[in-house]
Amino acid sequence: MAKHIKQAIVGYKVKKSGEPETSNAAESAQKKRPSAEIVQMHESVKRPEMLLGSTYKVKTPLSEHALYMTINDIVLNQGTEHELRRPFEIFINSKNMDHFMWVVALTRVISAVFRKGGDCTFLVEELKAVFDPKGGYFKPGGKYMPSLVAEIGDAIESHLRMIGLLTDDELDEHQQKLVDEKRAEYESMQSDKTGNTADYPEGAQMCMKCMTKAAILMDGCMTCLSCGDSKCG
């Protein structure tokens, strides 16, 4: 029986006795099967019915009521070696309606940047650099926040670190050992003082590197007990 060939012959295989008829067709279909494509974050990625979310409580002395910030993530290439968790949208809710308009605007802009794709970590530095003309405040533990917007950026930074988009700038073994020694030495000298419930010694100054009230005078040099920054090197 004659068979009309409609395309160029690029290879051949000799059929062996007893080989099933469908083997060639199955092999051809397998060769034609497209390889899995790696999906990157972009504007055309559709929102799934369910997203993974994390909610952060932001309590500031600027308001009686706390802000509750929820960041939902989308998982790309799930089940493959290229699986990646990326932020997809953000919502902020509070009983305090004083800042409702600009909070909604901010969440929509941030969500649009998340869905745009590419590097979204720059948002952290941009938000944390916003200063309130009325002045900032210190969080529990002594970390300085120049504005409410900066604290929102700090919460986003914590989330990006949790999902792996940002890495922790941890002290190395020698730096951590030096900081621990300095802190233990200072606390031993101040052991006669009581009533200090802060994470860092009472009277500590603000470190200009990590913006935490953890800088103390040790050996004639200001040393930060949080990040290890020292004017003495």
C-alpha positions as CSV (number, residue, x, y, z in Angstrom):
1,M,0.0,0.0,0.0
2,A,1.5,3.3,-1.1
3,K,1.8,6.1,1.4
4,H,2.1,9.8,0.4
5,I,5.0,11.6,2.3
6,K,4.1,15.3,2.8
7,Q,7.3,16.4,4.5
8,A,11.1,15.9,4.3
9,I,12.6,12.7,5.6
10,V,15.0,13.6,8.4
11,G,15.7,10.1,9.8
12,Y,14.6,6.5,9.7
13,K,14.4,3.4,11.8
14,V,14.4,-0.2,10.8
15,K,11.4,-2.0,12.3
16,K,12.2,-5.2,14.1
17,S,10.0,-8.2,14.1
18,G,7.5,-8.2,16.9
19,E,7.8,-4.5,17.6
20,P,4.4,-2.9,18.1
21,E,3.1,-0.6,15.4
22,T,2.5,2.3,17.7
23,S,6.2,2.6,18.8
24,N,7.2,5.0,16.0
25,A,4.2,7.2,16.6
26,A,4.8,7.3,20.4
27,E,8.5,8.1,19.9
28,S,7.6,10.9,17.5
29,A,5.1,12.3,19.9
30,Q,7.6,12.2,22.7
31,K,10.2,14.1,20.6
32,K,7.6,16.7,19.6
33,R,6.5,17.2,23.2
34,P,7.7,20.6,24.3
35,S,10.0,20.9,27.2
36,A,8.7,22.6,30.4
37,E,9.0,26.3,30.3
38,I,10.2,28.3,33.4
39,V,7.5,30.8,34.3
40,Q,8.8,34.2,35.5
41,M,6.8,36.8,37.3
42,H,5.2,39.3,34.9
43,E,2.0,41.3,34.5
44,S,0.2,38.5,32.5
45,V,0.4,36.0,35.3
46,K,-3.1,35.3,36.4
47,R,-4.1,35.3,40.0
48,P,-4.8,31.8,41.3
49,E,-8.0,31.1,43.3
50,M,-5.8,30.8,46.5
51,L,-2.6,32.5,47.5
52,L,-0.3,32.0,50.5
53,G,-0.4,34.9,52.8
54,S,1.3,36.3,55.9
55,T,-0.1,39.1,58.1
56,Y,2.1,41.5,60.1
57,K,0.9,43.6,63.0
58,V,2.4,47.2,62.9
59,K,1.8,49.0,66.2
60,T,3.1,52.5,66.4
61,P,2.9,55.3,69.1
62,L,1.4,57.5,66.3
63,S,-2.0,55.8,66.5
64,E,-4.1,54.1,69.1
65,H,-5.0,51.3,66.7
66,A,-2.5,49.0,65.0
67,L,-2.1,48.4,61.3
68,Y,-2.5,44.8,60.0
69,M,-0.5,44.3,56.8
70,T,-1.2,41.1,54.7
71,I,1.2,40.1,51.9
72,N,0.0,37.3,49.6
73,D,2.5,35.3,47.6
74,I,2.3,33.3,44.4
75,V,4.3,30.1,43.9
76,L,5.8,29.9,40.4
77,N,6.9,26.6,38.8
78,Q,5.4,24.6,41.7
79,G,6.8,21.1,42.1
80,T,9.9,21.7,40.0
81,E,13.4,22.6,40.8
82,H,12.7,26.1,39.6
83,E,9.9,26.7,42.2
84,L,9.9,30.3,43.4
85,R,7.7,32.2,45.8
86,R,7.1,35.8,44.9
87,P,4.9,38.5,46.5
88,F,1.8,39.2,44.5
89,E,-0.3,41.7,46.4
90,I,-0.5,43.6,49.7
91,F,-3.4,44.8,51.8
92,I,-3.3,47.1,54.9
93,N,-6.3,47.3,57.3
94,S,-6.8,49.3,60.5
95,K,-9.6,50.7,62.7
96,N,-7.9,54.1,62.3
97,M,-9.3,55.7,59.1
98,D,-7.1,58.9,59.3
99,H,-4.6,57.5,56.7
100,F,-7.1,55.4,54.7
101,M,-6.7,57.3,51.4
102,W,-2.9,57.2,51.1
103,V,-2.7,53.7,52.6
104,V,-5.0,52.4,49.8
105,A,-2.9,54.2,47.2
106,L,0.3,52.9,48.6
107,T,-0.9,49.3,48.6
108,R,-2.1,49.5,45.0
109,V,1.2,50.9,43.8
110,I,3.2,48.2,45.8
111,S,1.0,45.4,44.5
112,A,1.5,46.7,40.9
113,V,5.3,46.6,41.4
114,F,5.0,43.1,42.8
115,R,3.1,41.9,39.7
116,K,5.3,43.8,37.3
117,G,8.1,41.2,37.9
118,G,11.8,41.7,38.1
119,D,13.6,42.9,41.3
120,C,11.1,44.3,43.8
121,T,13.5,44.5,46.7
122,F,14.3,48.1,46.0
123,L,10.9,49.0,47.5
124,V,12.4,48.3,51.0
125,E,15.1,50.9,50.8
126,E,12.7,53.5,49.2
127,L,10.1,53.1,51.9
128,K,12.5,53.0,54.8
129,A,14.1,56.3,53.5
130,V,10.8,58.2,54.0
131,F,11.0,60.6,57.0
132,D,8.1,62.1,58.8
133,P,8.5,65.9,59.3
134,K,6.9,65.5,62.7
135,G,9.6,63.1,63.8
136,G,10.0,59.4,64.1
137,Y,9.8,57.0,67.0
138,F,11.6,54.0,68.6
139,K,10.2,50.5,68.3
140,P,10.5,48.1,71.2
141,G,14.1,47.0,71.3
142,G,15.5,50.4,70.4
143,K,15.2,50.4,66.6
144,Y,14.4,53.8,65.2
145,M,11.6,54.3,62.7
146,P,11.6,57.7,60.9
147,S,8.0,57.3,59.8
148,L,5.0,55.0,59.5
149,V,5.8,54.4,55.9
150,A,9.3,53.3,56.9
151,E,7.8,50.8,59.3
152,I,5.7,49.4,56.4
153,G,8.9,49.0,54.5
154,D,10.5,47.3,57.4
155,A,7.7,44.8,57.5
156,I,8.0,44.2,53.8
157,E,11.7,43.6,54.3
158,S,11.0,41.0,57.0
159,H,8.6,39.2,54.6
160,L,11.1,39.2,51.7
161,R,13.7,37.8,54.0
162,M,11.3,35.0,55.0
163,I,10.6,33.9,51.4
164,G,14.2,34.2,50.4
165,L,14.3,37.2,48.1
166,L,16.5,39.0,50.6
167,T,19.3,37.5,52.6
168,D,20.3,38.3,56.2
169,D,23.4,40.4,56.6
170,E,24.5,38.4,59.6
171,L,27.7,39.0,61.5
172,D,30.4,36.5,60.9
173,E,31.7,34.3,63.7
174,H,34.5,36.6,64.8
175,Q,32.3,39.8,64.7
176,Q,29.5,38.0,66.7
177,K,32.0,36.8,69.3
178,L,33.4,40.4,69.7
179,V,29.9,41.9,70.1
180,D,29.0,39.2,72.7
181,E,32.1,39.9,74.6
182,K,31.6,43.6,74.6
183,R,28.0,43.3,75.7
184,A,28.9,40.9,78.5
185,E,31.7,43.2,79.7
186,Y,29.4,46.2,79.6
187,E,26.6,44.5,81.4
188,S,29.0,43.2,84.1
189,M,30.1,46.8,84.7
190,Q,26.5,48.0,84.9
191,S,25.3,45.0,87.0
192,D,24.5,47.3,89.9
193,K,21.9,49.2,88.0
194,T,18.4,47.7,88.0
195,G,15.1,48.4,86.2
196,N,16.4,48.2,82.7
197,T,14.0,46.1,80.6
198,A,15.2,47.1,77.2
199,D,17.1,44.7,74.9
200,Y,20.1,46.9,75.1
201,P,21.8,48.8,78.0
202,E,20.1,51.9,79.3
203,G,21.8,55.0,78.0
204,A,22.8,53.4,74.7
205,Q,23.0,55.8,71.7
206,M,21.6,55.2,68.3
207,C,23.8,53.5,65.8
208,M,23.8,55.4,62.5
209,K,24.4,52.1,60.6
210,C,21.5,50.0,61.8
211,M,19.4,52.8,63.4
212,T,19.2,50.9,66.7
213,K,19.8,52.4,70.2
214,A,22.6,49.9,70.9
215,A,25.8,51.9,70.6
216,I,27.8,52.1,73.8
217,L,31.2,53.6,74.7
218,M,33.7,50.7,75.2
219,D,37.5,51.2,75.4
220,G,37.1,54.8,74.3
221,C,35.2,53.9,71.2
222,M,31.5,53.7,70.3
223,T,30.6,50.1,69.5
224,C,27.1,48.9,68.4
225,L,25.9,45.8,70.2
226,S,23.4,45.1,67.4
227,C,25.4,45.2,64.2
228,G,28.9,45.4,65.5
229,D,29.8,48.7,63.9
230,S,32.7,50.4,65.6
231,K,34.6,53.6,65.0
232,C,37.7,51.8,65.9
233,G,37.4,49.4,63.1
